[in-house]
Amino acid sequence: MTMRIGVVTFPGSLDDGDAARAARIAGAEAVRLWHGDPDLHGVDAVVLPGGFSYGDYLRCGAIARFAPVMESIIDAARGGLPVLGICNGFQVLCEAHLLPGALTRNQHLHFRNRDQWLKVESTNTAWTNSFTGGQEILIPVKNGEGCYVADAKTLDALEAEGRVIARYVRGNPNGSQRDIAGITNEAGNVVGIMPHPEHAVEALTGPSLDGLGFFTSVLRALAGATAGGQLAGGQQ
């Protein structure tokens, strides 16, 4: 059975097409979801892509969080639906309180667009189980407000619970605290990552194929759940 990955389009989205293509390359059916439609159309997982400006006038993701589709996604995520937020999508997940902390202006106040090395810290999520712990991957980063921040108690809890899924290595492009590039919720089904794995799925256009692992991971997790197992991270 072909798994269906929904990709949300917000006003101004730039990377929804790339995320849908990555899902197809991984072997899934990509289902386009509109921000104003609360119907998730029976998808098995959802990607909140990056590259949009909806709500940035107030704070990145602050208005997008209230889009009709997000109400459905929040409920479904709390029930175990795998959700991946990339760049702006990561910001929306934080604004929706599906993930802790916030993304703020890059410390140096400049936009950064470059190929970035990451170290995979946790493979116990629906979106990272295809990687190995400590694996270094190369995927593009492009953001002006990608600096992850949280209070010390939250940061310590993320570390202690193994919920930092990736860190910047060989340079931190935005000043994120503790070099955090991505995190997960306690259940392991919701992941936010600032760099763009959907831009590293084909040799022709990407610096590597490393980003494909995020999409094959969720298919692997869903297949395990369909077979009667559990989603990576503990969800049935």
SERO-4910 file (N, C-alpha, C, O; in steps of 0.05 Angstrom, whole numbers):
BEGIN
 pado doro    nc1    nc2    nc3   cac1   cac2   cac3    cc1    cc2    cc3    oc1    oc2    oc3
  Met    A     17    -24      0      0      0      0     18     25      0     36     27     16
  Thr    A     12     43    -18     27     68    -20     19     87      2     -5     93      4
  Met    A     38     97     18     32    116     39     27    144     26     39    151      6
  Arg    A     10    159     39      2    186     30     14    207     49      7    208     72
  Ile    A     31    224     38     43    246     54     31    272     44     34    280     21
  Gly    A     17    286     63      6    311     56     26    334     59     42    334     77
  Val    A     26    352     40     44    375     40     27    400     40     12    405     21
  Val    A     29    416     60     12    440     63     23    463     47     47    469     47
  Thr    A      5    477     33     12    502     19      0    525     34    -24    527     38
  Phe    A     17    544     43      9    569     55     12    591     34     27    587     14
  Pro    A     -1    614     37      4    636     19     33    643     18     46    648     38
  Gly    A     44    644     -6     73    650     -9     91    627     -7    116    631     -8
  Ser    A     81    603     -4     98    579     -2    117    577    -26    109    581    -49
  Leu    A    142    571    -21    162    567    -42    171    538    -44    177    529    -66
  Asp    A    171    524    -22    183    497    -22    163    474    -19    171    452    -14
  Asp    A    137    480    -23    118    459    -21    121    439    -44    118    415    -41
  Gly    A    127    449    -68    132    432    -91    156    414    -87    156    391    -95
  Asp    A    177    425    -75    201    409    -70    196    387    -49    205    365    -52
  Ala    A    180    394    -29    173    374     -9    156    352    -20    160    329    -14
  Ala    A    137    359    -38    120    339    -51    137    321    -69    133    297    -70
  Arg    A    156    333    -83    174    317   -100    191    298    -83    195    275    -91
  Ala    A    201    307    -61    217    290    -43    200    266    -33    210    244    -32
  Ala    A    175    272    -26    158    250    -18    154    229    -39    154    205    -34
  Arg    A    150    239    -64    147    220    -87    172    204    -92    171    180    -97
  Ile    A    195    217    -91    221    203    -95    225    181    -74    236    160    -80
  Ala    A    216    187    -50    218    167    -28    200    143    -32    204    122    -20
  Gly    A    179    147    -49    161    125    -54    133    129    -44    116    111    -44
  Ala    A    127    154    -35    100    160    -25     83    174    -46     94    183    -66
  Glu    A     57    175    -41     40    192    -57     38    219    -43     32    221    -19
  Ala    A     45    241    -57     43    267    -46     15    279    -50      5    279    -72
  Val    A      4    288    -28    -23    299    -28    -21    329    -21    -12    335      1
  Arg    A    -30    346    -38    -28    375    -32    -51    383    -14    -75    377    -20
  Leu    A    -44    397      7    -64    407     27    -63    437     27    -41    449     27
  Trp    A    -86    450     27    -88    479     26    -92    490     55   -108    478     70
  His    A    -79    511     61    -79    522     88   -107    528     98   -113    527    122
  Gly    A   -125    536     80   -152    544     87   -172    521     89   -195    526     95
  Asp    A   -163    497     83   -181    474     83   -174    456    107   -151    445    107
  Pro    A   -191    451    126   -184    435    149   -183    405    143   -175    389    160
  Asp    A   -192    397    120   -193    368    113   -164    358    106   -151    369     88
  Leu    A   -155    338    121   -129    326    115   -130    304     95   -109    293     88
  His    A   -154    298     85   -157    279     62   -144    252     68   -134    239     49
  Gly    A   -145    243     92   -136    216     99   -107    211     95    -99    188     91
  Val    A    -90    231     98    -61    227     94    -50    212    118    -61    212    140
  Asp    A    -27    199    114    -14    183    134      7    199    149     16    191    171
  Ala    A     16    222    138     36    239    150     33    267    137     21    269    116
  Val    A     45    287    150     43    314    139     70    328    140     85    324    159
  Val    A     76    343    120     99    360    119     90    389    118     74    397    101
  Leu    A    100    406    136     97    435    135    122    446    123    143    446    136
  Pro    A    121    454     97    146    462     83    155    490     91    141    504    105
  Gly    A    177    497     81    188    524     86    184    542     62    172    534     42
  Gly    A    194    566     65    195    584     42    171    602     39    166    612     17
  Phe    A    155    606     60    132    624     58    134    647     77    150    646     96
  Ser    A    119    668     72    121    692     89     95    697    104     93    718    117
  Tyr    A     75    679    103     49    684    115     52    687    145     60    668    159
  Gly    A     47    711    155     48    716    184     75    728    193     78    735    216
  Asp    A     94    730    175    120    740    183    119    769    191    138    779    205
  Tyr    A     98    783    184     96    811    192     94    814    222    103    834    233
  Leu    A     82    794    235     80    794    264    103    779    276    119    790    292
  Arg    A    106    754    269    127    736    279    125    711    262    103    701    257
  Cys    A    147    700    254    147    677    236    129    655    247    133    644    269
  Gly    A    109    648    231     91    626    238     68    633    256     51    617    261
  Ala    A     68    658    267     48    665    287     20    666    277      1    658    291
  Ile    A     16    674    252    -10    675    240    -16    648    226    -39    638    227
  Ala    A      4    637    213      0    611    199    -10    589    219    -24    571    211
  Arg    A     -1    592    244     -9    572    264    -40    570    267    -50    549    275
  Phe    A    -54    592    260    -83    593    263    -98    586    237   -123    588    236
  Ala    A    -84    577    216    -97    569    192   -115    545    197   -108    528    214
  Pro    A   -138    543    184   -156    521    189   -143    493    188   -149    476    204
  Val    A   -124    489    169   -111    463    167    -95    457    192    -92    433    199
  Met    A    -85    477    205    -68    473    228    -84    462    252    -74    446    268
  Glu    A   -109    470    254   -126    459    276   -128    429    273   -127    414    293
  Ser    A   -132    419    249   -134    391    243   -107    377    248   -106    355    259
  Ile    A    -85    390    240    -59    378    243    -51    376    272    -40    356    281
  Ile    A    -58    397    288    -52    396    316    -66    373    330    -53    358    345
  Asp    A    -91    369    324   -106    347    336    -95    320    327    -91    302    343
  Ala    A    -89    318    301    -79    293    291    -51    286    302    -44    263    307
  Ala    A    -34    307    304     -7    303    315     -8    293    344      8    276    352
  Arg    A    -26    304    359    -29    295    387    -39    267    388    -36    253    409
  Gly    A    -52    257    366    -61    230    365    -40    211    353    -46    187    350
  Gly    A    -17    222    345      4    205    334     11    208    305     30    195    296
  Leu    A     -3    226    290      4    230    262     32    241    260     39    261    273
  Pro    A     49    229    243     76    240    239     74    267    225     61    270    204
  Val    A     88    287    235     88    314    224    117    324    223    131    323    244
  Leu    A    125    334    200    152    345    197    149    374    190    136    381    170
  Gly    A    162    392    205    162    421    199    190    429    190    209    425    205
  Ile    A    192    440    166    218    448    155    219    478    154    202    491    142
  Cys    A    240    490    166    245    519    165    220    534    176    215    533    200
  Asn    A    205    548    159    181    562    168    162    542    181    148    549    200
  Gly    A    161    517    172    145    497    184    153    490    212    136    485    229
  Phe    A    179    491    218    189    488    245    179    510    263    170    506    285
  Gln    A    179    535    252    169    558    267    140    555    273    131    561    296
  Val    A    124    544    254     96    540    259     91    520    281     73    523    297
  Leu    A    107    498    281    104    478    301    109    489    329     96    481    348
  Cys    A    128    507    331    134    520    357    111    539    365    103    539    388
  Glu    A    101    554    345     79    572    351     54    557    359     37    567    375
  Ala    A     51    533    348     27    516    354     31    500    380     13    485    389
  His    A     54    503    392     61    489    418     62    459    414     58    444    434
  Leu    A     67    450    390     73    422    386    102    416    392    110    393    397
  Leu    A    119    437    391    147    435    398    153    459    416    141    480    413
  Pro    A    172    456    435    179    478    452    199    497    440    211    491    419
  Gly    A    201    521    452    221    540    443    211    558    420    187    558    415
  Ala    A    229    572    408    222    591    386    246    595    368    268    589    375
  Leu    A    240    604    344    260    611    324    261    642    321    241    654    316
  Thr    A    285    653    325    288    682    325    308    691    303    319    674    290
  Arg    A    311    717    300    330    728    281    357    716    284    367    713    307
  Asn    A    370    709    262    398    700    263    414    720    280    411    744    277
  Gln    A    432    709    296    446    726    315    462    748    300    465    770    310
  His    A    473    741    277    489    761    262    471    779    244    481    797    231
  Leu    A    445    774    245    425    791    231    426    790    201    416    807    187
  His    A    440    769    190    442    765    162    428    740    153    426    721    168
  Phe    A    417    740    129    406    716    117    428    697    110    449    706    100
  Arg    A    425    671    115    445    651    109    434    631     89    412    619     94
  Asn    A    448    626     68    440    607     48    466    591     40    483    602     25
  Arg    A    468    566     50    492    551     44    486    521     49    467    514     62
  Asp    A    504    505     39    502    476     45    514    473     73    536    482     79
  Gln    A    499    458     90    506    457    119    509    429    128    492    412    123
  Trp    A    531    423    143    534    397    155    519    395    181    519    414    197
  Leu    A    505    373    185    491    367    210    500    341    221    508    323    206
  Lys    A    498    338    247    503    313    260    476    302    271    463    316    286
  Val    A    469    279    262    444    267    271    448    257    300    465    240    305
  Glu    A    432    267    318    434    260    346    415    239    355    421    223    372
  Ser    A    391    239    344    370    220    352    358    206    328    349    219    309
  Thr    A    357    180    329    344    164    307    318    152    317    307    135    303
  Asn    A    310    159    341    286    147    352    261    164    347    246    170    365
  Thr    A    258    173    322    234    188    314    223    177    288    237    162    274
  Ala    A    199    184    282    186    175    257    201    186    232    198    175    211
  Trp    A    216    208    236    229    221    213    259    217    212    272    227    193
  Thr    A    271    203    231    300    200    230    310    172    234    334    167    237
  Asn    A    292    152    233    300    124    239    317    111    218    328     90    222
  Ser    A    319    124    194    335    113    173    365    121    175    382    110    161
  Phe    A    370    139    194    398    148    198    411    131    220    397    116    234
  Thr    A    436    135    224    451    123    247    459    146    265    466    168    256
  Gly    A    460    140    291    468    160    310    496    170    305    514    154    302
  Gly    A    500    196    305    526    208    300    532    212    271    553    223    264
  Gln    A    515    203    253    519    206    224    519    236    217    502    251    227
  Glu    A    538    244    200    539    272    190    526    273    163    533    257    145
  Ile    A    508    292    159    494    295    133    497    323    123    502    342    139
  Leu    A    495    327     97    498    353     85    472    361     71    465    348     51
  Ile    A    459    381     81    435    391     68    435    422     69    448    434     86
  Pro    A    421    435     50    421    464     50    406    477     73    388    466     84
  Val    A    416    500     81    402    517    100    398    544     87    415    554     73
  Lys    A    374    556     92    369    583     81    349    596     99    325    591     98
  Asn    A    358    614    116    340    628    134    351    654    144    375    659    144
  Gly    A    333    671    152    340    696    165    332    696    194    342    712    210
  Glu    A    314    678    201    304    675    229    304    646    237    283    634    241
  Gly    A    328    635    238    331    607    244    345    600    270    353    577    274
  Cys    A    348    620    287    363    617    312    344    604    333    326    617    342
  Tyr    A    349    579    340    332    566    359    339    575    388    362    575    396
  Val    A    318    583    402    322    591    430    301    579    448    279    573    439
  Ala    A    309    574    473    291    565    494    304    570    520    328    576    522
  Asp    A    288    569    542    300    574    568    317    550    576    315    528    564
  Ala    A    334    554    595    354    533    603    340    507    611    350    485    605
  Lys    A    317    509    625    303    485    634    294    468    610    296    444    611
  Thr    A    283    482    590    274    468    566    297    456    551    296    433    542
  Leu    A    319    471    548    342    460    534    354    436    549    361    416    536
  Asp    A    355    437    575    365    414    590    347    390    587    357    367    585
  Ala    A    321    395    587    302    372    583    305    360    556    304    336    553
  Leu    A    308    376    535    312    366    508    337    348    507    337    327    494
  Glu    A    358    357    520    383    342    520    379    316    535    387    294    526
  Ala    A    367    317    559    365    294    576    346    273    564    350    249    568
  Glu    A    326    282    549    307    263    538    314    255    509    298    240    496
  Gly    A    337    263    499    345    255    473    328    266    451    324    253    430
  Arg    A    318    290    455    299    302    436    312    322    416    298    334    400
  Val    A    338    326    418    353    341    398    358    321    376    374    302    380
  Ile    A    347    325    352    350    305    331    374    311    313    384    293    299
  Ala    A    383    337    312    406    344    296    418    369    306    405    387    316
  Arg    A    445    371    303    460    395    310    476    404    286    485    388    270
  Tyr    A    481    430    286    499    441    266    528    434    273    536    435    297
  Val    A    543    425    254    572    420    258    587    434    236    576    440    215
  Arg    A    613    438    241    630    453    222    619    481    217    621    492    195
  Gly    A    609    493    238    599    520    237    569    522    242    553    505    232
  Asn    A    561    541    258    533    546    265    524    570    248    534    592    252
  Pro    A    504    566    230    497    587    211    480    610    222    478    631    210
  Asn    A    468    606    246    449    625    255    451    631    285    436    648    295
  Gly    A    469    618    300    472    623    328    453    607    346    450    614    370
  Ser    A    440    587    335    421    571    351    435    561    376    458    552    376
  Gln    A    420    562    398    431    553    424    438    523    422    424    507    411
  Arg    A    461    517    434    472    490    434    474    477    407    472    453    404
  Asp    A    476    494    386    479    485    358    455    469    349    458    452    331
  Ile    A    432    473    361    408    457    354    397    464    326    391    487    321
  Ala    A    395    444    309    384    447    283    356    435    281    341    443    263
  Gly    A    349    416    299    323    404    298    317    390    324    335    381    338
  Ile    A    291    388    330    282    375    355    257    358    349    245    360    328
  Thr    A    249    342    369    225    326    367    208    330    392    218    339    413
  Asn    A    183    322    390    166    321    414    172    296    430    188    280    422
  Glu    A    159    293    452    164    270    470    157    244    456    171    224    460
  Ala    A    136    244    440    127    219    427    144    211    403    144    188    395
  Gly    A    159    230    392    176    224    369    162    225    342    174    218    322
  Asn    A    137    233    342    123    235    316    124    262    303    119    265    279
  Val    A    130    283    319    131    310    309    160    319    310    173    318    330
  Val    A    170    328    287    198    337    284    199    364    270    185    368    250
  Gly    A    216    382    281    221    407    267    250    409    261    267    403    278
  Ile    A    257    418    237    285    421    229    287    447    212    271    452    195
  Met    A    308    462    218    311    487    204    323    484    176    313    496    157
  Pro    A    344    468    172    354    463    145    333    448    128    313    438    138
  His    A    339    446    102    319    437     83    326    409     71    341    408     51
  Pro    A    317    387     83    323    361     72    311    357     44    321    341     28
  Glu    A    289    371     38    276    367     11    293    377    -12    287    371    -35
  His    A    314    393     -5    332    403    -26    357    385    -29    375    392    -43
  Ala    A    357    362    -16    379    344    -18    369    315    -22    374    297     -6
  Val    A    354    312    -44    343    285    -50    350    276    -78    344    253    -86
  Glu    A    364    293    -94    372    286   -121    400    296   -127    407    318   -119
  Ala    A    416    280   -140    444    287   -146    445    312   -164    464    327   -162
  Leu    A    425    315   -181    426    337   -201    424    364   -188    436    383   -197
  Thr    A    408    366   -166    402    392   -155    412    396   -126    414    419   -118
  Gly    A    419    375   -112    426    378    -84    456    373    -80    470    362    -97
  Pro    A    466    381    -56    494    376    -50    498    347    -42    521    338    -40
  Ser    A    476    332    -37    478    304    -29    450    292    -32    431    305    -41
  Leu    A    447    266    -25    421    253    -23    413    250      5    394    235     11
  Asp    A    427    263     24    423    258     52    395    265     62    385    253     81
  Gly    A    382    285     50    356    293     59    334    272     55    313    273     68
  Leu    A    339    254     36    319    233     30    313    216     54    292    204     56
  Gly    A    333    214     72    329    197     96    306    205    114    294    188    127
  Phe    A    299    231    114    276    240    130    250    228    119    232    221    134
  Phe    A    249    227     92    224    218     80    222    187     79    200    176     83
  Thr    A    245    173     75    244    144     77    239    135    106    228    114    110
  Ser    A    248    151    125    244    144    153    214    143    160    205    124    173
  Val    A    199    163    151    171    163    158    156    140    144    137    129    155
  Leu    A    164    133    120    152    110    107    158     84    121    141     67    124
  Arg    A    182     82    131    190     59    147    174     57    173    165     36    181
  Ala    A    170     80    186    155     81    210    126     74    206    113     59    221
  Leu    A    115     85    184     87     79    178     82     50    170     62     38    177
  Ala    A    102     39    155    100     11    148    100     -7    173     86    -27    174
  Gly    A    117      0    192    118    -15    217     92    -13    232     83    -33    244
  Ala    A     80     11    232     55     14    246     32     -1    233     15    -13    246
  Thr    A     32     -1    206     12    -16    191     14    -46    196     -6    -60    196
  Ala    A     39    -55    200     44    -83    204     37    -92    233     40   -115    240
  Gly    A     29    -72    249     21    -79    276     41    -71    297     39    -77    320
  Gly    A     63    -57    288     83    -48    307     77    -20    317     54    -13    319
  Gln    A     98     -5    323     95     22    333    110     41    315    130     34    303
  Leu    A    101     65    314    116     86    301    141     91    318    141     88    342
  Ala    A    163     98    304    187    105    319    180    128    338    167    147    330
  Gly    A    188    125    363    181    145    382    159    135    400    153    148    420
  Gly    A    147    112    394    128    100    413     99    102    406     82     92    421
  Gln    A     91    116    384     63    118    377     53     93    364     67     81    347
  Gln    A     29     85    371     17     62    358      9     69    329     -2     52    315
***
